[in-house]
């Protein structure tokens, strides 16, 4: 997948990240999303996307809401939820 440019960089450790690349999810990524126990759907999706991007969840949570929505939309084909999966 092509990198997704963030509207505002985030900090991961001592690195500034201005774009992320999602890879095809693994079962472990899906489990990471489910592991956010007691959280709402947004938190579970965010944890899954963070795992797919290789970004620690606490750092991923600093991404702007607008960027999160774009990242979530871009992930749809990878997760089998978009046109690429034949659902639209």
C-alpha positions as CSV (number, residue, x, y, z in Angstrom):
1,X,0.0,0.0,0.0
2,X,1.1,3.5,-0.7
3,X,2.2,5.6,2.3
4,X,-0.5,7.8,3.9
5,X,0.7,11.4,4.6
6,X,-0.3,12.7,8.0
7,X,-1.6,16.2,8.2
8,X,0.5,16.6,11.4
9,X,3.5,14.4,12.3
10,X,3.4,12.2,15.3
11,X,6.3,11.3,17.6
12,X,7.3,7.6,18.0
13,X,10.1,7.3,20.5
14,X,12.6,9.9,19.3
15,X,11.4,9.8,15.7
16,X,9.0,12.1,14.0
17,X,6.6,10.2,11.7
18,X,4.9,12.2,8.9
19,X,3.5,9.2,6.9
20,X,2.5,5.7,7.6
21,X,2.2,2.6,5.5
22,X,-0.3,-0.1,6.3
23,X,0.4,-3.7,5.5
24,X,-2.0,-6.6,5.1
25,X,-3.3,-7.5,8.6
26,X,-2.3,-10.6,10.4
27,X,-4.3,-12.5,13.0
28,X,-2.1,-10.9,15.6
29,X,-3.1,-7.4,14.4
30,X,-6.8,-8.4,14.8
31,X,-6.1,-9.8,18.3
32,X,-4.3,-6.5,19.2
33,X,-7.5,-4.7,18.4
34,X,-9.6,-7.0,20.4
35,X,-7.1,-6.8,23.3
36,X,-8.3,-3.2,24.0
37,X,-10.7,-4.6,26.5
38,X,-13.7,-2.6,27.5
39,X,-13.0,0.0,24.9
40,X,-15.4,1.1,22.2
41,X,-15.2,0.2,18.5
42,X,-13.1,3.2,17.6
43,X,-10.4,2.1,20.0
44,X,-10.4,-1.4,18.7
45,X,-10.1,-0.2,15.1
46,X,-7.3,2.2,16.1
47,X,-5.4,-0.6,17.8
48,X,-5.7,-2.8,14.8
49,X,-4.6,0.0,12.5
50,X,-1.7,0.8,14.7
51,X,-0.5,-2.8,14.6
52,X,-0.9,-2.9,10.8
53,X,1.3,0.3,10.6
54,X,3.9,-1.0,13.1
55,X,3.3,2.0,15.4
56,X,2.8,1.6,19.2
57,X,-0.8,2.2,20.1
58,X,-0.1,5.1,22.5
59,X,1.7,7.0,19.7
60,X,-1.0,6.1,17.2
61,X,-3.6,7.6,19.4
62,X,-2.0,11.1,18.9
63,X,-2.9,11.0,15.2
64,X,-5.6,13.6,14.3
65,X,-9.2,12.4,14.0
66,X,-9.2,13.5,10.3
67,X,-6.1,11.4,9.6
68,X,-7.6,8.5,11.5
69,X,-10.6,8.6,9.3
70,X,-8.5,8.7,6.1
71,X,-6.3,5.8,7.4
72,X,-9.4,3.8,8.3
73,X,-10.8,4.3,4.8
74,X,-7.5,3.3,3.2
75,X,-7.5,0.1,5.2
76,X,-10.9,-1.0,4.0
77,X,-9.6,-3.1,1.1
78,X,-6.9,-4.7,3.3
79,X,-9.6,-5.7,5.8
80,X,-12.0,-7.0,3.2
81,X,-14.4,-4.1,3.7
82,X,-14.1,-2.1,0.5
83,X,-14.6,-2.3,-3.2
84,X,-11.6,-4.5,-3.6
85,X,-13.4,-7.1,-1.5
86,X,-16.5,-6.8,-3.6
87,X,-18.7,-5.4,-0.9
88,X,-19.5,-2.1,-2.5
